[in-house]
Amino acid sequence: MADWKDKLSQMVYSTDQGRIDAEPEPEQVPEGDGIVRLQRETKGRKGKGVTLVKGLALPHDELKQIAKKLKQQCGVGGSVKDYVIELQGDQRDIIETWLIDQGYRVKRAGG
C-alpha cells in the first residue's frame, strides 16, 4: 500500500509552459501532373449535377480562395472537399475559360 503513496509524492505537475502538444504536421498536398481536370458528376446526388475541379496541387486555403472566385464567376454555390472543388450545376465552360486565363492547363474528363 505504501508503494502508490510514494509514487504520488514523486509526480510533478507544472503550469509554466501550459499545454504541451505535438507540433502540427505539415499539410500533405496531393501532387498533380500539371493538368486541371473538369468533370461533371451526378452520382450519389439525387440527379443533381455538380462540376468537379481536380488536379490543382495547392494547399487547402488557396483552393478555398480559388473556389470562392469560381463561385462568384459562375453565380453558384460550391465547396472544397478532399482537395477537389465542387460547384453546383454544369459550369465547365465558364470554369475552363477562367482557369485558362489564370494560366492553367485544362482538360475535360469524363462524359
HELIX and SHEET records of a PDB file:
HELIX    1   1 ALA A    2  GLN A   10  1                                   9    
HELIX    2   2 HIS A   60  CYS A   74  1                                  15    
HELIX    3   3 ARG A   92  ASP A  101  1                                  10    
SHEET    1   A 5 GLY A  78  LYS A  81  0                                        
SHEET    2   A 5 VAL A  84  GLN A  88 -1                                        
SHEET    3   A 5 VAL A  50  LYS A  54 -1                                        
SHEET    4   A 5 ILE A  35  GLU A  41 -1                                        
SHEET    5   A 5 ARG A 105  ALA A 109  1                                        
END                                                                             
